[in-house]
Amino acid sequence: MLKKLDEFQIGETGLIKKVEGEGRLRRRLFDMGVTPGATVYLRKKAPLGDPLEVTIRGYELTLRKSEAALVLLEVEEKK
């Protein structure tokens, strides 16, 4: 099932399939390691949903909700 990162619930894990957006914002996400093929785990969400804290490539990263909305992931099923 495909889902955008801003729609994830705490504890969900997914594999990045596509990063949308253009120009500087897309380049910034790529520079932070948000690239297709990376696994993302949603650790925390602020009370109003912005920002989100994720674990990607072995480190914690905080993203704005608007940035997270540009990341399309394949949700990993819980075992």
N, CA, C and O atoms as a CHARMM CRD file, in Angstrom:
* protein
*
  316
    1    1 MET  N      0.84000  -1.17700   0.00000 PROA 1      0.00000
    2    1 MET  CA     0.00000   0.00000   0.00000 PROA 1      0.00000
    3    1 MET  C      0.89100   1.24900   0.00000 PROA 1      0.00000
    4    1 MET  O      1.80300   1.35300   0.82000 PROA 1      0.00000
    5    2 LEU  N      0.63900   2.18100  -0.89700 PROA 2      0.00000
    6    2 LEU  CA     1.39800   3.42900  -0.95800 PROA 2      0.00000
    7    2 LEU  C      0.74300   4.47500  -0.07200 PROA 2      0.00000
    8    2 LEU  O     -0.48100   4.57200   0.00600 PROA 2      0.00000
    9    3 LYS  N      1.59100   5.25900   0.59700 PROA 3      0.00000
   10    3 LYS  CA     1.10800   6.25600   1.54500 PROA 3      0.00000
   11    3 LYS  C      2.13000   7.38000   1.62800 PROA 3      0.00000
   12    3 LYS  O      3.32900   7.13100   1.49900 PROA 3      0.00000
   13    4 LYS  N      1.68000   8.60300   1.83900 PROA 4      0.00000
   14    4 LYS  CA     2.60500   9.72100   2.01200 PROA 4      0.00000
   15    4 LYS  C      3.08200   9.74500   3.45600 PROA 4      0.00000
   16    4 LYS  O      2.35700   9.33400   4.36300 PROA 4      0.00000
   17    5 LEU  N      4.28700  10.22200   3.66600 PROA 5      0.00000
   18    5 LEU  CA     4.89500  10.20800   4.99900 PROA 5      0.00000
   19    5 LEU  C      4.07900  11.00600   6.01400 PROA 5      0.00000
   20    5 LEU  O      4.03000  10.62900   7.18500 PROA 5      0.00000
   21    6 ASP  N      3.45100  12.07900   5.60500 PROA 6      0.00000
   22    6 ASP  CA     2.65500  12.87500   6.55200 PROA 6      0.00000
   23    6 ASP  C      1.39100  12.14200   7.01200 PROA 6      0.00000
   24    6 ASP  O      0.74600  12.57500   7.96700 PROA 6      0.00000
   25    7 GLU  N      1.02500  11.03500   6.34400 PROA 7      0.00000
   26    7 GLU  CA    -0.14900  10.24300   6.71600 PROA 7      0.00000
   27    7 GLU  C      0.20800   9.06200   7.61500 PROA 7      0.00000
   28    7 GLU  O     -0.68500   8.37000   8.10300 PROA 7      0.00000
   29    8 PHE  N      1.49600   8.82400   7.84000 PROA 8      0.00000
   30    8 PHE  CA     1.93900   7.70900   8.67700 PROA 8      0.00000
   31    8 PHE  C      1.50500   7.90800  10.12200 PROA 8      0.00000
   32    8 PHE  O      1.32800   9.03400  10.58700 PROA 8      0.00000
   33    9 GLN  N      1.33800   6.78300  10.82600 PROA 9      0.00000
   34    9 GLN  CA     1.07500   6.79000  12.25700 PROA 9      0.00000
   35    9 GLN  C      2.38500   6.46600  12.96800 PROA 9      0.00000
   36    9 GLN  O      3.27000   5.84400  12.38200 PROA 9      0.00000
   37   10 ILE  N      2.51400   6.87800  14.21100 PROA 10     0.00000
   38   10 ILE  CA     3.73000   6.60900  14.98000 PROA 10     0.00000
   39   10 ILE  C      3.97700   5.09800  15.01400 PROA 10     0.00000
   40   10 ILE  O      3.07000   4.31200  15.29100 PROA 10     0.00000
   41   11 GLY  N      5.22600   4.70900  14.72500 PROA 11     0.00000
   42   11 GLY  CA     5.60000   3.29900  14.73700 PROA 11     0.00000
   43   11 GLY  C      5.56600   2.63000  13.37700 PROA 11     0.00000
   44   11 GLY  O      6.04700   1.50500  13.23900 PROA 11     0.00000
   45   12 GLU  N      5.01500   3.28600  12.36900 PROA 12     0.00000
   46   12 GLU  CA     4.96300   2.69900  11.03000 PROA 12     0.00000
   47   12 GLU  C      6.31200   2.82400  10.32500 PROA 12     0.00000
   48   12 GLU  O      7.06300   3.77600  10.54000 PROA 12     0.00000
   49   13 THR  N      6.59300   1.84100   9.48000 PROA 13     0.00000
   50   13 THR  CA     7.82500   1.80600   8.69800 PROA 13     0.00000
   51   13 THR  C      7.45800   1.68000   7.22900 PROA 13     0.00000
   52   13 THR  O      6.47800   1.02600   6.87400 PROA 13     0.00000
   53   14 GLY  N      8.26300   2.32000   6.37300 PROA 14     0.00000
   54   14 GLY  CA     8.00500   2.23300   4.94800 PROA 14     0.00000
   55   14 GLY  C      9.26300   2.41600   4.12400 PROA 14     0.00000
   56   14 GLY  O     10.28100   2.90500   4.61400 PROA 14     0.00000
   57   15 LEU  N      9.17700   2.01700   2.87600 PROA 15     0.00000
   58   15 LEU  CA    10.28300   2.12500   1.92500 PROA 15     0.00000
   59   15 LEU  C      9.95300   3.24600   0.94600 PROA 15     0.00000
   60   15 LEU  O      8.89100   3.23600   0.32300 PROA 15     0.00000
   61   16 ILE  N     10.85600   4.20900   0.80900 PROA 16     0.00000
   62   16 ILE  CA    10.60800   5.35500  -0.07400 PROA 16     0.00000
   63   16 ILE  C     10.56300   4.88400  -1.52500 PROA 16     0.00000
   64   16 ILE  O     11.48600   4.23000  -2.01100 PROA 16     0.00000
   65   17 LYS  N      9.47200   5.23100  -2.20200 PROA 17     0.00000
   66   17 LYS  CA     9.29100   4.89900  -3.61000 PROA 17     0.00000
   67   17 LYS  C      9.51900   6.11100  -4.50300 PROA 17     0.00000
   68   17 LYS  O     10.04100   5.98400  -5.61100 PROA 17     0.00000
   69   18 LYS  N      9.12200   7.30600  -4.01100 PROA 18     0.00000
   70   18 LYS  CA     9.21800   8.50500  -4.84600 PROA 18     0.00000
   71   18 LYS  C      9.29300   9.74700  -3.95600 PROA 18     0.00000
   72   18 LYS  O      8.64000   9.82400  -2.91500 PROA 18     0.00000
   73   19 VAL  N     10.09100  10.70500  -4.38400 PROA 19     0.00000
   74   19 VAL  CA    10.14900  12.01000  -3.72400 PROA 19     0.00000
   75   19 VAL  C      9.65800  13.03400  -4.73000 PROA 19     0.00000
   76   19 VAL  O     10.26700  13.23200  -5.78100 PROA 19     0.00000
   77   20 GLU  N      8.54100  13.68900  -4.39600 PROA 20     0.00000
   78   20 GLU  CA     7.95700  14.67300  -5.28900 PROA 20     0.00000
   79   20 GLU  C      8.55400  16.04800  -5.00900 PROA 20     0.00000
   80   20 GLU  O      9.48900  16.16600  -4.21700 PROA 20     0.00000
   81   21 GLY  N      8.03400  17.06500  -5.63600 PROA 21     0.00000
   82   21 GLY  CA     8.52700  18.41900  -5.42300 PROA 21     0.00000
   83   21 GLY  C      9.54100  18.79600  -6.49000 PROA 21     0.00000
   84   21 GLY  O      9.92100  17.98400  -7.33400 PROA 21     0.00000
   85   22 GLU  N      9.96400  20.04200  -6.42800 PROA 22     0.00000
   86   22 GLU  CA    10.89400  20.54600  -7.42800 PROA 22     0.00000
   87   22 GLU  C     11.94600  21.44100  -6.79600 PROA 22     0.00000
   88   22 GLU  O     11.78600  21.92500  -5.67600 PROA 22     0.00000
   89   23 GLY  N     13.01700  21.64600  -7.53500 PROA 23     0.00000
   90   23 GLY  CA    14.03200  22.62800  -7.18100 PROA 23     0.00000
   91   23 GLY  C     14.71800  22.41400  -5.85400 PROA 23     0.00000
   92   23 GLY  O     15.12400  21.30600  -5.50500 PROA 23     0.00000
   93   24 ARG  N     14.83500  23.51100  -5.12100 PROA 24     0.00000
   94   24 ARG  CA    15.58600  23.51800  -3.86700 PROA 24     0.00000
   95   24 ARG  C     15.05100  22.54300  -2.82700 PROA 24     0.00000
   96   24 ARG  O     15.82400  21.87200  -2.14300 PROA 24     0.00000
   97   25 LEU  N     13.73500  22.46700  -2.70700 PROA 25     0.00000
   98   25 LEU  CA    13.13700  21.60000  -1.69100 PROA 25     0.00000
   99   25 LEU  C     13.45800  20.13700  -1.96600 PROA 25     0.00000
  100   25 LEU  O     13.84800  19.40700  -1.05500 PROA 25     0.00000
  101   26 ARG  N     13.30000  19.70800  -3.20200 PROA 26     0.00000
  102   26 ARG  CA    13.61400  18.32400  -3.56000 PROA 26     0.00000
  103   26 ARG  C     15.10000  18.03500  -3.33000 PROA 26     0.00000
  104   26 ARG  O     15.45200  16.97800  -2.80600 PROA 26     0.00000
  105   27 ARG  N     15.96400  18.96200  -3.71800 PROA 27     0.00000
  106   27 ARG  CA    17.41100  18.81000  -3.54100 PROA 27     0.00000
  107   27 ARG  C     17.75200  18.71400  -2.05100 PROA 27     0.00000
  108   27 ARG  O     18.60600  17.92100  -1.65500 PROA 27     0.00000
  109   28 ARG  N     17.08100  19.52700  -1.23100 PROA 28     0.00000
  110   28 ARG  CA    17.31200  19.50800   0.22100 PROA 28     0.00000
  111   28 ARG  C     16.95100  18.14800   0.81400 PROA 28     0.00000
  112   28 ARG  O     17.69200  17.60800   1.63600 PROA 28     0.00000
  113   29 LEU  N     15.81200  17.59500   0.39400 PROA 29     0.00000
  114   29 LEU  CA    15.40800  16.27200   0.88000 PROA 29     0.00000
  115   29 LEU  C     16.43700  15.21700   0.47800 PROA 29     0.00000
  116   29 LEU  O     16.81700  14.37700   1.29400 PROA 29     0.00000
  117   30 PHE  N     16.88800  15.25800  -0.77300 PROA 30     0.00000
  118   30 PHE  CA    17.90500  14.30400  -1.23000 PROA 30     0.00000
  119   30 PHE  C     19.19000  14.45300  -0.43000 PROA 30     0.00000
  120   30 PHE  O     19.80700  13.45100  -0.06500 PROA 30     0.00000
  121   31 ASP  N     19.60500  15.68500  -0.15100 PROA 31     0.00000
  122   31 ASP  CA    20.82400  15.92500   0.61700 PROA 31     0.00000
  123   31 ASP  C     20.73000  15.37900   2.04000 PROA 31     0.00000
  124   31 ASP  O     21.74500  15.01600   2.63500 PROA 31     0.00000
  125   32 MET  N     19.51400  15.32000   2.58600 PROA 32     0.00000
  126   32 MET  CA    19.31300  14.79200   3.93900 PROA 32     0.00000
  127   32 MET  C     19.17800  13.25900   3.93800 PROA 32     0.00000
  128   32 MET  O     19.01000  12.65600   4.99800 PROA 32     0.00000
  129   33 GLY  N     19.25000  12.63500   2.76800 PROA 33     0.00000
  130   33 GLY  CA    19.16600  11.18300   2.70000 PROA 33     0.00000
  131   33 GLY  C     17.79100  10.63800   2.39900 PROA 33     0.00000
  132   33 GLY  O     17.58800   9.42400   2.41300 PROA 33     0.00000
  133   34 VAL  N     16.84200  11.51400   2.12600 PROA 34     0.00000
  134   34 VAL  CA    15.48000  11.09100   1.78800 PROA 34     0.00000
  135   34 VAL  C     15.46600  10.78400   0.29600 PROA 34     0.00000
  136   34 VAL  O     15.12400  11.63300  -0.52700 PROA 34     0.00000
  137   35 THR  N     15.84600   9.54900  -0.03600 PROA 35     0.00000
  138   35 THR  CA    15.95500   9.12900  -1.42900 PROA 35     0.00000
  139   35 THR  C     15.22500   7.80300  -1.63500 PROA 35     0.00000
  140   35 THR  O     15.06900   7.03100  -0.68900 PROA 35     0.00000
  141   36 PRO  N     14.77900   7.53100  -2.86000 PROA 36     0.00000
  142   36 PRO  CA    14.11100   6.25500  -3.13000 PROA 36     0.00000
  143   36 PRO  C     14.99000   5.06600  -2.70900 PROA 36     0.00000
  144   36 PRO  O     16.19400   5.04000  -2.96400 PROA 36     0.00000
  145   37 GLY  N     14.35300   4.09200  -2.06100 PROA 37     0.00000
  146   37 GLY  CA    15.06300   2.90300  -1.60900 PROA 37     0.00000
  147   37 GLY  C     15.42100   2.92700  -0.13600 PROA 37     0.00000
  148   37 GLY  O     15.76600   1.88700   0.42500 PROA 37     0.00000
  149   38 ALA  N     15.34700   4.09000   0.50800 PROA 38     0.00000
  150   38 ALA  CA    15.67300   4.19900   1.93600 PROA 38     0.00000
  151   38 ALA  C     14.46300   3.79100   2.77200 PROA 38     0.00000
  152   38 ALA  O     13.32000   4.03000   2.38400 PROA 38     0.00000
  153   39 THR  N     14.72500   3.17700   3.91900 PROA 39     0.00000
  154   39 THR  CA    13.67100   2.77700   4.84700 PROA 39     0.00000
  155   39 THR  C     13.47100   3.88300   5.87800 PROA 39     0.00000
  156   39 THR  O     14.43800   4.42700   6.41200 PROA 39     0.00000
  157   40 VAL  N     12.21300   4.20900   6.15100 PROA 40     0.00000
  158   40 VAL  CA    11.86600   5.28000   7.08100 PROA 40     0.00000
  159   40 VAL  C     10.97500   4.72300   8.18800 PROA 40     0.00000
  160   40 VAL  O     10.04000   3.96700   7.92500 PROA 40     0.00000
  161   41 TYR  N     11.27700   5.11000   9.44000 PROA 41     0.00000
  162   41 TYR  CA    10.48100   4.72300  10.61000 PROA 41     0.00000
  163   41 TYR  C      9.99900   6.00800  11.27600 PROA 41     0.00000
  164   41 TYR  O     10.81500   6.85300  11.64300 PROA 41     0.00000
  165   42 LEU  N      8.69000   6.16800  11.43900 PROA 42     0.00000
  166   42 LEU  CA     8.15100   7.36900  12.08800 PROA 42     0.00000
  167   42 LEU  C      8.23200   7.20200  13.59900 PROA 42     0.00000
  168   42 LEU  O      7.55200   6.35300  14.17500 PROA 42     0.00000
  169   43 ARG  N      9.07100   8.02100  14.24000 PROA 43     0.00000
  170   43 ARG  CA     9.30100   7.93700  15.68400 PROA 43     0.00000
  171   43 ARG  C      8.31500   8.77600  16.48300 PROA 43     0.00000
  172   43 ARG  O      7.70400   8.29100  17.43500 PROA 43     0.00000
  173   44 LYS  N      8.16200  10.05000  16.08600 PROA 44     0.00000
  174   44 LYS  CA     7.32900  10.96900  16.86800 PROA 44     0.00000
  175   44 LYS  C      6.61200  11.94900  15.94400 PROA 44     0.00000
  176   44 LYS  O      7.04000  12.22100  14.82300 PROA 44     0.00000
  177   45 LYS  N      5.49600  12.46800  16.46900 PROA 45     0.00000
  178   45 LYS  CA     4.77200  13.55600  15.81000 PROA 45     0.00000
  179   45 LYS  C      4.47200  14.60500  16.87100 PROA 45     0.00000
  180   45 LYS  O      4.11500  14.26400  17.99900 PROA 45     0.00000
  181   46 ALA  N      4.61500  15.86500  16.52000 PROA 46     0.00000
  182   46 ALA  CA     4.24200  16.93700  17.43800 PROA 46     0.00000
  183   46 ALA  C      2.72200  16.90300  17.63900 PROA 46     0.00000
  184   46 ALA  O      2.00800  16.35700  16.79800 PROA 46     0.00000
  185   47 PRO  N      2.21300  17.47700  18.73700 PROA 47     0.00000
  186   47 PRO  CA     0.77200  17.42500  19.01100 PROA 47     0.00000
  187   47 PRO  C     -0.11900  17.87300  17.84900 PROA 47     0.00000
  188   47 PRO  O     -1.18900  17.29800  17.64800 PROA 47     0.00000
  189   48 LEU  N      0.29000  18.86700  17.09300 PROA 48     0.00000
  190   48 LEU  CA    -0.52500  19.31500  15.96100 PROA 48     0.00000
  191   48 LEU  C     -0.07300  18.70000  14.64800 PROA 48     0.00000
  192   48 LEU  O     -0.53200  19.10700  13.58100 PROA 48     0.00000
  193   49 GLY  N      0.83700  17.70800  14.71900 PROA 49     0.00000
  194   49 GLY  CA     1.26500  16.98800  13.52400 PROA 49     0.00000
  195   49 GLY  C      2.44300  17.59400  12.78400 PROA 49     0.00000
  196   49 GLY  O      2.86200  17.06000  11.75700 PROA 49     0.00000
  197   50 ASP  N      2.99100  18.70400  13.28300 PROA 50     0.00000
  198   50 ASP  CA     4.10100  19.36300  12.60100 PROA 50     0.00000
  199   50 ASP  C      5.08800  19.86000  13.64400 PROA 50     0.00000
  200   50 ASP  O      4.69900  20.68800  14.46700 PROA 50     0.00000
  201   51 PRO  N      6.31700  19.41800  13.66700 PROA 51     0.00000
  202   51 PRO  CA     7.01400  18.54900  12.71700 PROA 51     0.00000
  203   51 PRO  C      6.89900  17.06400  13.06900 PROA 51     0.00000
  204   51 PRO  O      6.25700  16.68500  14.04900 PROA 51     0.00000
  205   52 LEU  N      7.54700  16.23200  12.23300 PROA 52     0.00000
  206   52 LEU  CA     7.61300  14.78600  12.44600 PROA 52     0.00000
  207   52 LEU  C      9.07100  14.39900  12.64000 PROA 52     0.00000
  208   52 LEU  O      9.96400  14.99000  12.03200 PROA 52     0.00000
  209   53 GLU  N      9.30800  13.40800  13.48800 PROA 53     0.00000
  210   53 GLU  CA    10.66900  12.89600  13.66400 PROA 53     0.00000
  211   53 GLU  C     10.71800  11.47300  13.12500 PROA 53     0.00000
  212   53 GLU  O      9.93200  10.61400  13.52700 PROA 53     0.00000
  213   54 VAL  N     11.65600  11.23500  12.20500 PROA 54     0.00000
  214   54 VAL  CA    11.79800   9.92200  11.58500 PROA 54     0.00000
  215   54 VAL  C     13.22100   9.41200  11.76800 PROA 54     0.00000
  216   54 VAL  O     14.15200  10.18300  12.00100 PROA 54     0.00000
  217   55 THR  N     13.36500   8.10300  11.65700 PROA 55     0.00000
  218   55 THR  CA    14.68800   7.49500  11.60400 PROA 55     0.00000
  219   55 THR  C     14.88500   7.02600  10.17600 PROA 55     0.00000
  220   55 THR  O     14.07100   6.27900   9.63400 PROA 55     0.00000
  221   56 ILE  N     15.98700   7.47800   9.56800 PROA 56     0.00000
  222   56 ILE  CA    16.31300   7.12500   8.19900 PROA 56     0.00000
  223   56 ILE  C     17.82100   6.99000   8.09000 PROA 56     0.00000
  224   56 ILE  O     18.56300   7.85500   8.55500 PROA 56     0.00000
  225   57 ARG  N     18.27000   5.91400   7.48000 PROA 57     0.00000
  226   57 ARG  CA    19.70000   5.66400   7.28000 PROA 57     0.00000
  227   57 ARG  C     20.50600   5.72000   8.58300 PROA 57     0.00000
  228   57 ARG  O     21.66500   6.13400   8.58800 PROA 57     0.00000
  229   58 GLY  N     19.87700   5.29900   9.68600 PROA 58     0.00000
  230   58 GLY  CA    20.59000   5.21300  10.96200 PROA 58     0.00000
  231   58 GLY  C     20.65000   6.50000  11.76700 PROA 58     0.00000
  232   58 GLY  O     21.34600   6.54000  12.78100 PROA 58     0.00000
  233   59 TYR  N     19.95900   7.54300  11.36300 PROA 59     0.00000
  234   59 TYR  CA    19.95100   8.76500  12.16600 PROA 59     0.00000
  235   59 TYR  C     18.54600   9.34400  12.24500 PROA 59     0.00000
  236   59 TYR  O     17.67500   9.00800  11.44300 PROA 59     0.00000
  237   60 GLU  N     18.33700  10.22700  13.23400 PROA 60     0.00000
  238   60 GLU  CA    17.04100  10.85800  13.42000 PROA 60     0.00000
  239   60 GLU  C     16.98700  12.15000  12.59500 PROA 60     0.00000
  240   60 GLU  O     17.94900  12.91500  12.54500 PROA 60     0.00000
  241   61 LEU  N     15.86300  12.36400  11.96600 PROA 61     0.00000
  242   61 LEU  CA    15.67200  13.52600  11.10700 PROA 61     0.00000
  243   61 LEU  C     14.30400  14.11900  11.41700 PROA 61     0.00000
  244   61 LEU  O     13.32300  13.38900  11.56300 PROA 61     0.00000
  245   62 THR  N     14.24000  15.44000  11.51800 PROA 62     0.00000
  246   62 THR  CA    12.97400  16.12500  11.74500 PROA 62     0.00000
  247   62 THR  C     12.56100  16.81600  10.44800 PROA 62     0.00000
  248   62 THR  O     13.34300  17.55000   9.84300 PROA 62     0.00000
  249   63 LEU  N     11.32400  16.57000  10.03400 PROA 63     0.00000
  250   63 LEU  CA    10.79000  17.14000   8.79300 PROA 63     0.00000
  251   63 LEU  C      9.51600  17.91800   9.06900 PROA 63     0.00000
  252   63 LEU  O      8.73800  17.55900   9.95300 PROA 63     0.00000
  253   64 ARG  N      9.31000  18.97000   8.32100 PROA 64     0.00000
  254   64 ARG  CA     8.04100  19.68800   8.37400 PROA 64     0.00000
  255   64 ARG  C      6.97400  18.81200   7.71800 PROA 64     0.00000
  256   64 ARG  O      7.28300  17.95400   6.89200 PROA 64     0.00000
  257   65 LYS  N      5.72900  19.03800   8.09500 PROA 65     0.00000
  258   65 LYS  CA     4.63500  18.26300   7.51300 PROA 65     0.00000
  259   65 LYS  C      4.56700  18.48700   5.99900 PROA 65     0.00000
  260   65 LYS  O      4.26600  17.56000   5.24700 PROA 65     0.00000
  261   66 SER  N      4.84600  19.71300   5.55400 PROA 66     0.00000
  262   66 SER  CA     4.80600  20.01600   4.11900 PROA 66     0.00000
  263   66 SER  C      5.89000  19.25300   3.36300 PROA 66     0.00000
  264   66 SER  O      5.68400  18.86300   2.21400 PROA 66     0.00000
  265   67 GLU  N      7.04700  19.03500   3.99900 PROA 67     0.00000
  266   67 GLU  CA     8.11900  18.25400   3.38000 PROA 67     0.00000
  267   67 GLU  C      7.74900  16.77100   3.36100 PROA 67     0.00000
  268   67 GLU  O      7.98100  16.07800   2.37100 PROA 67     0.00000
  269   68 ALA  N      7.17700  16.29700   4.45700 PROA 68     0.00000
  270   68 ALA  CA     6.78600  14.89200   4.55500 PROA 68     0.00000
  271   68 ALA  C      5.71000  14.53600   3.53400 PROA 68     0.00000
  272   68 ALA  O      5.62700  13.38800   3.09600 PROA 68     0.00000
  273   69 ALA  N      4.88900  15.50600   3.15300 PROA 69     0.00000
  274   69 ALA  CA     3.81800  15.26700   2.17500 PROA 69     0.00000
  275   69 ALA  C      4.36500  14.99100   0.78300 PROA 69     0.00000
  276   69 ALA  O      3.63300  14.51200  -0.08300 PROA 69     0.00000
  277   70 LEU  N      5.63700  15.28300   0.55500 PROA 70     0.00000
  278   70 LEU  CA     6.26000  15.06400  -0.75500 PROA 70     0.00000
  279   70 LEU  C      6.88300  13.67600  -0.89400 PROA 70     0.00000
  280   70 LEU  O      7.34200  13.30800  -1.97500 PROA 70     0.00000
  281   71 VAL  N      6.90000  12.90000   0.20600 PROA 71     0.00000
  282   71 VAL  CA     7.57100  11.59700   0.21400 PROA 71     0.00000
  283   71 VAL  C      6.53200  10.48400   0.15200 PROA 71     0.00000
  284   71 VAL  O      5.70700  10.34500   1.05500 PROA 71     0.00000
  285   72 LEU  N      6.57500   9.69000  -0.91900 PROA 72     0.00000
  286   72 LEU  CA     5.64700   8.58100  -1.12500 PROA 72     0.00000
  287   72 LEU  C      6.35000   7.27800  -0.76300 PROA 72     0.00000
  288   72 LEU  O      7.43600   6.99100  -1.26700 PROA 72     0.00000
  289   73 LEU  N      5.72100   6.48400   0.12000 PROA 73     0.00000
  290   73 LEU  CA     6.34300   5.25800   0.62200 PROA 73     0.00000
  291   73 LEU  C      5.45100   4.04100   0.44200 PROA 73     0.00000
  292   73 LEU  O      4.22700   4.15000   0.36500 PROA 73     0.00000
  293   74 GLU  N      6.09000   2.87900   0.37700 PROA 74     0.00000
  294   74 GLU  CA     5.40000   1.58900   0.41800 PROA 74     0.00000
  295   74 GLU  C      5.41300   1.16100   1.87300 PROA 74     0.00000
  296   74 GLU  O      6.48100   0.94400   2.44500 PROA 74     0.00000
  297   75 VAL  N      4.23200   1.03600   2.48300 PROA 75     0.00000
  298   75 VAL  CA     4.13800   0.68200   3.89800 PROA 75     0.00000
  299   75 VAL  C      4.52100  -0.77200   4.09600 PROA 75     0.00000
  300   75 VAL  O      4.04000  -1.65500   3.38500 PROA 75     0.00000
  301   76 GLU  N      5.40700  -1.01900   5.08800 PROA 76     0.00000
  302   76 GLU  CA     5.79400  -2.39300   5.41800 PROA 76     0.00000
  303   76 GLU  C      4.75700  -2.96500   6.36900 PROA 76     0.00000
  304   76 GLU  O      4.39800  -2.34100   7.36800 PROA 76     0.00000
  305   77 GLU  N      4.28900  -4.14000   6.05100 PROA 77     0.00000
  306   77 GLU  CA     3.27900  -4.79200   6.89600 PROA 77     0.00000
  307   77 GLU  C      3.91500  -5.26100   8.18300 PROA 77     0.00000
  308   77 GLU  O      5.05400  -5.72600   8.19200 PROA 77     0.00000
  309   78 LYS  N      3.16100  -5.13500   9.29300 PROA 78     0.00000
  310   78 LYS  CA     3.65400  -5.60100  10.58600 PROA 78     0.00000
  311   78 LYS  C      3.61900  -7.12100  10.62100 PROA 78     0.00000
  312   78 LYS  O      2.69500  -7.75100  10.10700 PROA 78     0.00000
  313   79 LYS  N      4.64200  -7.69500  11.23800 PROA 79     0.00000
  314   79 LYS  CA     4.74900  -9.15900  11.27100 PROA 79     0.00000
  315   79 LYS  C      4.15800  -9.72600  12.52500 PROA 79     0.00000
  316   79 LYS  O      4.16300 -10.94200  12.71600 PROA 79     0.00000
